């Protein structure tokens, strides 16, 4: 008889969701590479009453206990919109963490597989969230690299457990860290100038959050939908989600680190959004705003920092691979230099997307992390 007890967490129980979220923070206590999420953000994401993705998703949350002590957690998610678009019967697993014990991981994945199978699903894939704006991909390389606020960190034993459970590779993402140059690379500047003249494009900036929300807030997320549509398991953002993310994210940005590219009609063609690294600040806050976590987070946003995170780069499909990224980065690099950033972190990029990765060849760079989505027939 198993010594592991699986309990399903009521998604309406905020205290239960908080315990579900905080399990990983306790599991990684003292790990120098792990970066916790903001607990309040994860609770909001997991809550059907707050996350508009529940208009087309359903989810279940499970925690594993041994002798009353939590030893693991996992979420099962079904994105009906993506399944309908792809004509598949996939369930996702995400928000997964567990101690290094095969009995625990087996019990957690069995709970999710049973839940998904009862709803007619045939495959289990992940780790994925509700949409691409959630954390995704299990770390398989780069365990001794400091994580970022936008990515998952996990112990090296996680993928070992998945392989033992019969999961196989579905898709990989790679990540890069670049040295911020002392000046814009000459070749990059030439490309940007050619693109600017050939297509009649220009970069624009805002100092008012209200204005950028009003004039380009919705256009920005529509651009993300167009740019990312067709990528692995991409879930198009609904109008309700767009309103939600405009409210949630745009208030956090340093607008100096946001570059918009528009055409002669002021239509949005490309966007580059970067933020000072919040990794150390989140570690110090342990993912909590109170009582003093907000002090560390404010210092992370406003204080001295040597690292900038490239949170999002999106280009309208008809302008992709035409040098628009050079326009974005010739605009942003002088600001990185002025802020004293030494390194820039890319977001995860599909390993097959060589055209996106080729843009880093203009800078001293290295691939420092790889993450994976796994799959298994259920």
N, C-alpha and C positions, 0 to 999 in steps of 0.2 A: 504494500500500500504506500502510495506516494506521501512524502512528508511536506509536499508543497500544496498550499491552499490558494486557489484562484478566486478572487472576488471581483465582481463587475462593479464599476464605479458609476453612480447615477450622474449623468451629464448635467442635471439641474442642481446638483449638490456642489456649491462653490468650494466648500471646505474639502470635499473629496477631490475636486479637481486641483486644488492647491497642493494637497498631499501627493497627488499623482505627479504634478510638476516638480515639486521639491525633492522627490526621490532621487532624481539624477544629480541634483546639486549636492546632496549628501553622499552619493556614491562616488563622486569625483572630488570630494573634499581633500584639499592639499595637492591635487594634480596641477602642475604648473602650466599645462597646455590647454586645459579645458576652460571654456568661456561659457558661463551660465546665461540662459535667457532671462529676460525680465519676467518674473513669475506672473505678474499681472497681465502681461501680453499673452503668455501661453494659456492662462486661464480663460482669457477673452476668446482666443482662437478655438479652444475646445468647447466653448459654451454655445449651444444651439440658439440661445436667446440673443446672442451678441454677434456671432459670425454669420454673415449673409451667405457663405458657401453652403450652409445647411438648406438653402432653397433647392439645391440639387445634389446634396451629399447626405449620407447617413453615417453614423459612427458609433462605436462601442469602445469602452475603455476597461482594461483589466489590470489588476495588480496581483502579484504573487507574494504570498506570505509564508514564512516558516517559523513556527512557534510564536506567531503573532507579530513577527518582525518583517517589514517589507523587504523583499529581495529582488523585485523586478516589476516592470510595467510594460504595457504595449497598447497601442490604439489600432483598431480596425476601422478602415474608412472605405466607403464605396462612393465613388464619384460617378453618378449616373449620367452626367453630361458627357464626360470623356468616354465612358463605355458606349454610349449611344453613337457618338461621333466615330469611334474606332471599331464599332461592331464587335466588342469584346465583353467578356464577363469577368473583369478583374476586380479583385478587392485589394486595397492597399494596406500595408502595415506601416506604422510610423510611431514617433514618440516612444521608441523602444530602448530600454536599458535593463541590464540584469547583471547579477553577480556572476562570477566565473564558475558556474555550476550547470552541467548539461541537463539536470533534472528541472531546473528552473526555466531555462530557455525553452526546453521541449514543452513544458506545461503552458507557457505563455503563447507560443505559436500554435499549439493545439487549440487553445481557447479561441484565438482569432480565426483559425481555419474552420472550426466548427461553426462559429457565428457566420462566417462568409458563405460557407457551403449551404447553410440553412436558408440563405437568401438567393440561392441559385448561382453563386459565383463559382468559377472553375479554376482560377489562378490567383495566387497571392504574390504581390509584387511590392517592392519597397527597399529601404524606407522612403516613403513619400508622405506629403501632407495633403491637405484638402486641395490646394492649388500650388503653383510654382512659387508663390510668394512665401510659402512655408519652407522650413528646412527640409532638405532631401539629400539622399545619398549617404551610404555608410562609408566611413573612412577606411581605406585599405592600404594607403601609403601616406607617410607624413605624420606619424604618431608623435614625433618629437618637434613638431612645429606648432607655434601658438595659433590657436583657432581664431575665428572671427565671429562677430555677432550674427552673421548671416548663414553660418554653416554648422554642421553637426560635428562634434568631436566624440569619439568612442574609443574604448580600449582595444588593443590589437586582438584580443580573444573573441570579439564579436563576430567577425567574418568566419573565424574558425568554427564557431557554433553553427552558423548558417550553413556552411558546407556540410557539416555533420548531419544536419537536419534535411539535407537533400536539395537545398537551394543552389541555383546556378546563376552565373553572370547574365544580367539583362542589358545593362548599359553602364558606361563609365563616364565620369566627368573628371577633368583635370583642372588644376589651379596653378597660377604662376605668381611669383613675386618679382617685381621689377625695381631696379635702382631708379630713383628720380634723377634725371640728368641735370647738369648745371645750366643747360640752355636747351631750347627746342632743337632736336636733331635737324640738320640742314636739309636732308632729303625729305623728312617729314614735313617741314615747312614748305618745301617746293610743291609737294603733293597737295597740301591744303590750299595753296594759292591757285593751283590749276583747277581743283574742284570748285573753289569759290567762283572763279571766273566762268568756267564751263557751264555750270548749272545754275548760276545766279543765286548762290546760297550765302547765308551770313549767320553768325552767331549772335544771340541776344541774351541779355541778363536782366535779372530782377532784383530789387532790394525790398520789395513789398510782397509778403506772403499772400496777402489778400488779392493782389493783382495777378500773381502767377497762378493762384487757384482759379480765379475767375476767367483768365484769358487762355490758360493752357492746361489747367488741372485735368479736365476730362480728356482733352486731346492727347495728353501724355500717356494715360492708361489705354486709350484706344490704339496708340502707336505701339505700346507693349504687346497688345493683343495681335496686331498685324505682324509685328516683327518676330514674335515667338510662336505664332500659330504653325502647327505642323511639327514642332519639336517633340521630343519624347514625352508622352503623357501630359502635354500642355492642356491646361484647363482655362478656357477663355473667361475673362472677368466679365461679370454681368454689370449692368448699370448700377445696381444696388451695391455691389462690391466696389465699384469705382468710387462711389460716394464715400463708402466706408474707408477706403485706403487714402483718399484725398484728405479726409479728416484726421486719419491716424498718423500718416507719414510726413506730409508736407510741412507740418509745424516743427518737425525735428531738424529740418535741413538747414545747413549753412548755405545760403543762396549763392555765395561767392563760388562754391564748389559745385554748382549746377550749371551746365551749359546746354543751351537749346539751339538747334540749327533749324532755320526756317528758309523757305523758298521766297521768290519775289512776291508771292501772294500772301506771305506771312503764315503759310501752312507749315505745321510742324513736320520736319523731315528726320530729325535725329535728336537724341537726348543722352547726356552723360551725367550721371548722378554719383557723386562721391561724398564720403564722410570721413572725418578723422577717426582713426581706429578707436573703438570703444572696448576693446578686449580687456585691457588692464583695469579700466573703470568698472566693467561688469564683474570682473574677478573680485575686486575690492568690495563691491556692493553685495556680492553673493546673490545677484539677481533681484534685490529688493530695493524699493525706493525709500522705505522707512526702517529705522528712524533716521539714519544718516547716509543711506545709499545714494540719495539724490545729490549729495555733495560730491561724491566720486564721479557720478554720471555727468554732472555739470562741468567738473574739471576736465573730463574726457572730451566733452563737446567744445569747451572754450579754452582749455589750457594748452600748454605746450605738448606737442606730440611729434613723433618722428615717422609715423606710418599713416597712410591714407588708404581707405578701402574703396575700391571701384564697385559701388553697390549695383549699378545698373547701367548698361550701355545698350541702346536700342536704335535701330535705323529702319526707316520705312523700306519695305521689301524692294521696291523699284530702284532704290538708291544703294542697296547693299552691294558690297564689293566694288564700290566706285570711289572710295577714298574719303567718305564722310567722317569716318572715325578720326582721320588726320585733322579734320577741322575741329572736332571736339577736343582732341588732346593738345593741339597747338594753342587752344584757348585755355585749357585747364593747367597745363604744365607751369606757366609762369606763376600761377596762384599757388601751386604746390611748392614751388621754390620759395615764394614769399613767406609761406607758412612754415618753412623749415622741414618739410617732409623729406625723408631720405629713401623711403621705400613705399611702393604702391602694390596692393594686393588685388588680384583679379577675383571675380566671382567664379564659381564653377562653370566650365565650358564643356560641351560634349566633346569627347575625345576624337570624334570623327570630323569635327568642325575645324578643319585645318586653316580655312580662310580667316576665321576669327583669331585663331592662335598666331597666325603669321604677323599680325600687327605688332606683337611684342618683340619681333626680331629687330626693331629699330632701337631697342633698349637692352641694356644688360639685364638678363633675366634668367630665372631657373624655374622649372616645374617642381613644386615642393609638396604638393598633395594630390592624391587621387581618391575619388570616392565612387561607390558602386551602388547600382540598384540591382537587387536579386529577384529571382522569380522561382515559383514552384507550382506545379499542378496540384490542385486539391480535390 
